[in-house]
Amino acid sequence: MSDPAKPVRIAILGPGTVGSEVVRLLSEQGPDLAARVGAPLELAGVYVRDTSKDRGPHLPATVLTSDASALVAGADVVVELMGGIEPARTLILEAIAGGASVVTANKALLAAHGPELYEAADAANVDLYFEAAVAGAIPLVRPVRESLAGDHITRILGIVNGTTNYILDEMTRRGLSYDVALKQAQELGYAEADPTADVEGHDAAAKAAILASLAFHQRVALEDVYCEGISAITAEDVIAARETDQVIKLLAIAERTPEGVAVRVHPALVPSDHPLAGVHGAFNAVFIEAESAGGLMFYGQGAGGTPTASAVLGDLVSVARHRANGGKGPRESHYAVHDVLPIEAALTRYCVRMAVEDRPGVLSAVAEVFAQHGVGIEIVRQVPGQTHAGLILSTYAAPERDLRATVEGLRRSDAVAAVKSVLRIEGE
Amino acid sequence: MSDPAKPVRIAILGPGTVGSEVVRLLSEQGPDLAARVGAPLELAGVYVRDTSKDRGPHLPATVLTSDASALVAGADVVVELMGGIEPARTLILEAIAGGASVVTANKALLAAHGPELYEAADAANVDLYFEAAVAGAIPLVRPVRESLAGDHITRILGIVNGTTNYILDEMTRRGLSYDVALKQAQELGYAEADPTADVEGHDAAAKAAILASLAFHQRVALEDVYCEGISAITAEDVIAARETDQVIKLLAIAERTPEGVAVRVHPALVPSDHPLAGVHGAFNAVFIEAESAGGLMFYGQGAGGTPTASAVLGDLVSVARHRANGGKGPRESHYAVHDVLPIEAALTRYCVRMAVEDRPGVLSAVAEVFAQHGVGIEIVRQVPGQTHAGLILSTYAAPERDLRATVEGLRRSDAVAAVKSVLRIEGE
């Protein structure tokens, strides 16, 4: 055990909103943090590319440096908030090699290079913490890898992207079209000028890979995550969902079945009385099913400088406690060897909305297509139309490959004028 | 670091539903737990008072012992699931003195003797974990004392007693009277034959004391917790709540204000769109407000053998990891010295429902009573009645002592026939 009065030196990489909030809180809450850690936390410096630029009152020029390697070499804990792959990856590896522990919020880096970083941290016997990488302020990494370490997680259903939840929630609650809701999200700063990473599900996919790795104790790579975004969701889909007491949410899903592990991101119909259906605006929530614990839900702000800084500081306190008092957090747990299943093998339910010819025998022809592929129909709803009748079918759970073949069959059927939308049903 | 292959020996005190579930899971999930800990977990034995009684298939006679001290002396980790103060307290102190780490689910013991146990564990440099003592399966202790260690928690609003939430939810959703809902809870096993500890709020008060201590980094004793139960709640109260888009919940509340810390348990009106309003049946949920993180909610099963065993095993894995790999969890954090405020100083809002004389000037007489005590009225609703008119008033936030004096004044007023109910309003 080192001298408890010796300060723990913190290097911060990245001067963005999260970084400057972390610096502010380190300074304003110094005595509290020192009492909780058992040693003072001392800011060693903040790495920025351009030290001449004004960074606001919390980042005075005196704390800035453009020499990242020197900063990292002199630190006990390195907090990486730069985002992106490089130079974040190289600097984290430098920090670990130099014996520093690391706190990062970089989901893209962990999803792409997690194993390399975890192994380096393990070899150097330092901590690598990353609570802020998944669902911002919501404690999730620690509950999943520590609180539930004596349980078997069977399923995770998460709303882990605030931008898409905001867009879908506005479409649901105010009847907006996708384009109008996206534009509004951009004006309010919830969506970026190029919204691709959010609306196409890439951001959620990186978080799904991290959560699945933690939950199932094995490595799940970003390439293992099937990913569909929300840009094809229409106001008509939202109305059809409401009529059947459902809402549309972009879900990150990780499931463990007897056949293996399946991880996917896509929009889905969720029953209105499911806890996730009540998650509004840009909030995040993750619903976890575990064999012994049953259903658990974690809810809160998934983004934003101050909420994310809360998660970073929580990690910083844990890691600094280990520096001051000895010990180390859990290492990567990747002993399990379940097959990672392709999306075609996932068991899902579909809701298929189509325009059909308005004549006798059509329902029978449509039902025949489902029967050919062994997909059971649970509910059929006919909706009167103008040139064509509307038909909405919900299936029982079936392998995705059979459902896809069914939809292909429907598109080819003479009875079907158009397959208007296909949405999976989750959370029942 | 000790030899990773050396088993960690687990002693279990208490053969109840949680204890037998822990034994079952230890046996069925042996290889998984060993992989997560880095060493096998070995059952040293289960303490029972009467070893001749049949304890079911998971507790064969071979694992039972009636010699608690010998069992504790030979264990690396002692899991205390007996409940009550003695002999649990003495056995935990024996375990700590002998160098064992301790996992307990005993909220009553922690609320009454926490500081003594925490200090003993600290002095012996062993772990004392207690996730299962608050809200069963829901990860709450670890998130509050670790994930939020870099934040300032300002308020906790928790539904932490499943029995009372079940009773209130049945009253709300099915219009039952308190007595019928209680009887139903007893028949279903949600309430005990003597329901006092649950319905009078004592169980929730113990959990509130533990949560407040963790959240505010100072000791909060059970005696510091103001406590009111739900046995006076009527079907009429529930209907009046619904008419104003509110529901009645028994809340454990811990608040930090500039004046100090206030901790209380009482039924309260909660807006229907608050996340806590959607917590049904015997489920638990805890809403936490922190300066940086904002609002967070944790939801799940708060009781039951298997869910509670999940929380116990999570702690067991953490504590055993420290045994196998070195390190130690966070010690008790009690550096803060906020005043613990009496209930009279708490700032709350009241909803007062009364029967008043049906004549002109009554509202003005009633309003005068509020004004005399400096309590602002936000909303007045008149309800036609038979012999008397009904009047429902909601106040602005005011010190509890002023609200109480106002209610006393109302009871003495000629204009008021009866004060029918007084409920606090929370969660806005």
Interface residues (C-beta under 8 A of the other chain):
Chain A: E21 L25 Q29 D32 L33 A35 R36 E131 A137 I138 P139 R142 P143 E146 S147 L148 A149 G150 D151 H152 H217 P275 G278 A290 S292 A293 G294 G295 L296 M297 F298 Y299 G300 Q301 T306 P307 A309 S310 A311 V312 L313 G314 D315 L316 V317 S318 R321 H322 N325 G326 G327 K328 P330 S333 Y335 A336
Chain B: E21 L25 Q29 D32 L33 A35 R36 E131 A137 I138 P139 R142 P143 E146 S147 L148 A149 G150 D151 H152 H217 P275 G278 A290 S292 A293 G294 G295 L296 M297 F298 Y299 G300 Q301 T306 P307 A309 S310 A311 V312 L313 G314 D315 L316 V317 S318 R321 H322 N325 G326 G327 K328 P330 S333 Y335 A336
